[in-house]
């Protein structure tokens, strides 16, 4: 009798173990699928949307600056790699530090961040709905920009740095 009970218990345990492995497999496959479904966002598309918003508001379009783009891309990559979402990284480094490292000296500067959006349109809509982000986009003092994008499993991290260079730059 004991042998039969033990065999039945083993069978149930084995069945639960198989079910657990199947669940783990499904979860892993779902995570891979979700990450693969995050579309690529181009910085040119983000810039086109921001500039359209500026022009429709009577403000000149921003010019893309490669140094600002390097700074923004470094910021986006840092956030994605280290798993934070903030204007200051865990080491206390600010956007202005990233700009200085990229060789950009500015008179005025600002930064917009977005996370989790799957398209440039979603990011732009989120920024337009936020008074602070909208103010950066419509700030007449800003003449140049750089955009950095990093993919994360939940979407994208998008960094847009706005600036006006020091005179003579």
NORNORQUI-V759404 format. One line per field, one symbol per residue. phi: phi as a letter, one per 20 degrees, with the letter a starting at -180 (. if undefined). A space follows every 10 residues. Layout:
phi->???
//
This chain:
phi->.fffffffff ffgfffffff ffffffffff ffffffefff deffffffff ffffffemdg fedfdfffff ffffffffff fdmcbafcfg enfdgfffff fenddcecbb bdcbbnfecf ffffffffed fffffffdff fedcbbcccc ecgeqcddcc ddacffgnf
//
